[in-house]
Amino acid sequence: MDKEKTAEEVLNVLKMQEEILQFTHFTNDDAWELGKLMVSEAKKRELPVGIMIKRSNGMPVFMQMMDGTTPDNIEWLNRKFNTVMRTEVSTLEFYMYLQNTGNTMDTKFMDERIYANSGGGFPLRVEDAGVIGAVCVSGLNHVQDHDFIVRCLSRYLHMDEVPRLNKI
């Protein structure tokens, strides 16, 4: 993350990303297309990431583990998904919220074996419907996991002017 940005500026960027990167609809076919785009990007950049897209009911609609991932990445993906579903914000936004308020996972009644306090989970928000699932990435540092999602969602949604924190 850019060291020059204040915590408030970072949170504003994260909120803007979530506001901009919304869908008008999201089907299982959309999950497949988004997932394929993400896998293509990971292959092109030789990133050892796990990618998972789940509906809010917990049903996985896309999952790919790139070379270099381990079963631990699956655990991280599930914990990031749980955090997005609980908070309805990106896991990086939740991480920044905890950092800036003095709250902890314990004060929010969130067991770290079930929830993740790190970036790499992003809400799939459909306009006029709300959060219908999450896209999660694990394998890089948590800011890079988040930025990879933002980069891919921006491409998928044809949004060129999405602010980013850490361009990888």
Beta strands, then each sheet from edge to edge (+ up, - down):
strand 1: 50-55
strand 2: 60-65
strand 3: 121-126
strand 4: 130-138
sheet 1: 2+ 1- 4+ 3-
end
